[in-house]
Amino acid sequence: MAANEIPDPLVHPTAPIYFGEQPLAQTVAAAGALRRIAGLLISLEHPHPAVDTMIEHLDRWERELAGAAPLDPAPRVGPEASDAQRVYLDHAFDIGAYNPCFPEYRFDLLGPGHAAGRITFPLVHEGPPGLVHGGFLGVFFDAVVQHQSCAAGVTGKTRSMNITYRRPTPILVELRFEIERVAHDTGIRSAARLLRDDTLLCTAEVETVAAAAAKLAGTRFGRRRVRD
């Protein structure tokens, strides 16, 4: 199976769950660039003329994009949603691919009971020198655990997450993660681990309320508007 690929329905008969529209290709491309540029900015020792030029362009781009954005910044979700609100992008899979504030990761194995993959935390996730800020580890675990459950077709709101920090987690180093997932009638228990080679860095025990795709369909996420 390709990394981050939605499981084959013949192997996993329950349909995957999506929470919103897919991001634009432009959004995905820009997110990676913004994350890399942010890392470069906080690495600079002294002012650089390229940053002055960047600020000038950003001011103009912000005005142009503001003119194209919806008037209401609330997400277009639920029975009272309107076209004046913004489109809600899918938060089931790969949030970091289009949102530079979230971590990017890659699954090598994505099954309903066991999943595994890799992640390299960028400079913008640094807390202590050379190490990942602990809060980003919580975001990471929540994202990959929900990704696996959405791919399996049974997920829901996170009820609790208990993180144990065993060793400092480095930035800019490829790490691997593993998830063991067990679904019950009313909930899901996921045990996740983050490792550097064979050294255990961090663990997370996540309890999730279980809800099948048919029930979650009632959330009524708004579709992307047709271009005028």
Residue, then its C-alpha position, 0 to 999 in steps of 0.5 A: m500500500a502506498a504511504n498515506e493511501i486510503p485503505d482498499p475497501l476490499v481489505h477494509p470493508t467499512a468506508p473511510i470517513y471524511f470531515g470536509e472538502q479536500p484542499l486545493a492543490q495550491t493550498v498544499a503546495a503553499a503550506g509546505a513552502l510556508r513551513r520551510i520559509a518560517g524555519l528559515l526566518i527563525s534561523l536568521e542571525h541578522p536582517h536580510p533584504a529578501v525578508d523586506t521584499m517578502i514583507e512587501h509582497l505579503d502585505r499585497w497578497e494578504r489584501e488580494l486574498a482577503g478580497a477573495a475570501p468569504l465574508d464570514p470566517a465561520p466554517r460552512v457546517g451544519p443545517e444553518a450553513s450559508d455560502a457566505q461562510r468559508v469551506y471546511l477542509d478535511h480534518a480526517f487525513d493529512i492536516g499538515a499537508y495543507n496547514p503549515c501549523f500542523p505536523e506532516y507525517r507519512f504512513d507506511l502501514l495503515g490498517p484498522g488494528h495496526a499502523a506505522g509510519r514516519i515523521t520529521f519534526p521541522l524547526v518551527h516545532e522546536g521548544p527546548p534547543g534542538l527538541v520538539h515542543g511537547g505540545f506539538l507531540g500531542v497534536f501529532f498523536d491526535a492527528v495520526v490516531q484519528h487518521q487511522s480511525c477515519a481510514a478504518g471507518v469508525t471514529g469520533k471525538t477524542r475523550s482523553m489522551n495521556i502522553t508520557y514523555r520518556r526521552p527528549t524528541p529531536i527536531l530535524v531527525e526522521l522518527r518512526f511511530e506505531i499505533e495499536r488500535v482496538a475498537h469496541d461498541t462504544g469507543i476506541r482505544s489507541a496505543a501509540r509510540l514514537l521512536r528514534d531507531d529502537t529508542l522509545l521517546c514518547t507514548a500516547e494512550v488515546e480514548t475516542v468515542a466511536a461513531a460510524a460514518a452513517k452517524l457522522a454524516g449528520t454533521r453536514f459539512g458544506r461542499r465547495r461552492v461552484r465558481d461563478 
